[in-house]
Amino acid sequence: MDIKKAIEELLANPNITNYQISKDTGVSQVSLNKFAKGESNIENMPLGNALKLYDYYLKNKEDIIMTNDKRNLLFGRLLSVCTIIGERVFEKGKPSVPERDFKKFPKAPATTYKKLHDNFMQYAYKFGDDENYLLSRFDGILGEMDTSDFTDAPLGDNYLLGYYRQNHELREYRAGYNAE
């Protein structure tokens, strides 16, 4: 991984604050905030600071990757449940997750999830046992997330793995439920 990508991943991690990074590396928190928000370009960062942040990333890489992987997978699972609830309660012809929201999801997962959730909750009057079961899945997934995970920090591609795993599990549940 190149230095720029490592620094971007470090600054996007919702579980490590810029305050903590600053405290541990000596790079000013103000500078870190500007780089994290895109107000300053990482390519223009002083070399000494870039090397400190890269070293910090390497020392904490396993925790950063594990945290991001878990967050990505959990958001993918949430998207899957949204899709299936939408398929069950929306009118025929209305997409369960519109294509534009599916594209926005990895870029702004918390905001997009809230929009999707609010949209299908308008159909709560149609909910039966299956939909209530799916809502309980939301509770379980959200219970696995820290509040610091629920941000619009972009997702890595492996959120799709969480999406498809959850989708497969729920469709198997539904097939077994309907067979009884």
Disulfide bonds with the S-S distance in Angstrom:
none
